[in-house]
Amino acid sequence: MNRPITCLLSAIAVILAVTLLAGCAGLPQGLRDLAEAIPDQITQAEQRVGELSDSFQAIKQSSEYRDFLQRYDERENWDSHFQAALTRLANASSVFEQTVKPLLDRNSPDDTEELRVHLDRLGLAIRDAREEAARPGNRIQFLGDARSQGPQWVDEAEKDLGLTKVVFDDLVTVVNQAKGDYPDKEADLTARLVPVRDLYNASQKAAEVARNEISSADPDYAALGDSTRLVAENFALIQDQDRELREKLAELGHSYSKMLVDMDVRYSIIVGRTSWNDTSDYAAEHTHYYSAREVDQATYESIASIADFFILARINTGFFGGTSFRVEMDQAGWNALGIDPTESWPRGDDTAEFWLQDAPASYFHKYIITENGQRRETEWEPVTWEFFEANLENLGMDIVTKPYGSYEEEVVNIASPPGLAYVGNPKYGQWMEDNQGNRFWDWFGPYLFFSTLLHRPYYYNDWYGWRGGYYGQRPYYGPAGDPNRYGTYSQNTGTRYSNSTWARTGGFERQAASVRGAGPAARGGGPSRAGK
């Protein structure tokens, strides 16, 4: 058989194999098995419902039913649970026939997630139906236990109520103290205490019902049992709510701010090299990546602006043998990289091209954290270039603030002058008047630090304007008549941070656009034997 016919037959065989494989693809077998088992599960559940119903009908013929259970059954209609269970199962069967079965017949892998969702719902429906049918039997058992253990249950309920009262009373004391400490939160704290108070009141009423029934000549054991169980359940719930509310109260007593005090951009250049043996038509290419070279901004911008696939430098083979090295880019920029052209040179290669693999820039912040009156300066913390760019104008500003009396969800992430978000809060200071009658903010001891940052106090009018139009909404760099009073480009910031890394690297003179243009530069994929 000649070669063209052999190739044609091979191609046809491949196409047939792919077609057969595609035809075999479908729903996962394990999922199909689960789905196909649903009808049997529904049938088994229906049988179980029937068994439980028959058992209950037998109980209804007993003297125990007539003498004890009948009044509870007539009040609660226990037979309805069996009908409700059968209704659930009938609905599940309908869903299977109308929704699941068509998916099985279509057998498309695209339906896998939809089928999984339906199976989860059907599984829950079958489980709920079984539980529904078991309720009359469980209720009968519960009432019997209430009759035989009633006094013990009431004693336990009284103990749980006593413990509930201790928790509630202590929580009320703590909440009232917080209202005094943080009067702005009085209405909020009152509202947060309402569900706890409701639980406690419900427990009191339930315990009273239980006491009355156990003392009755003809106790209602349903009321007794349900009431004692409610007291126990509410005690568990009130402990959870006590813990959650105390956590919120603790947030009110936690104060912190993060002031941006230095910024740095570290520029790097990564050079790649492709080398080969130029005298051979079949020699393999070898790629080598140099370690990242940290450079200054000018060198970075010069090199990072080079177009993709531009050759930075070459090693060429001469016509009569020997090699030569030639730099194609700016020589000063190349020298700044400190590249050894023959680093890790592959044996036998005689030609190479050097190219820009990547030009990453890394961004860093330093902060002063003021937490509950204590200050500390952080080490350099890496940040994303988006976050760095967003805060270029915020040197010397608080970029995160959470005053006393606020919850964590109320933390302010909008830049504001240092400490300004604390002004007006009596935990930090108080309003005073100068000789001209101007009101200014006088800091308490742990926060005097803020007064030294700006060499001037915060006056009431400035604070009032910021609070009404900027707080939590937009950055504030000063009033209309002095829009650069605060932030990176204020005179005070330039003086105060004149020895910062940002200042020493020319940050104050640097145009924002030049920094913004220094975002991560994904390069790579250098030239491949462009000289051949």
Summary of the structure (lengths in Angstrom):
residues: 532
radius of gyration: 39.0
end to end distance: 40.5
largest distance: 121.9
contacts: 1537
relative contact order: 0.08
helix: 55%
strand: 16%
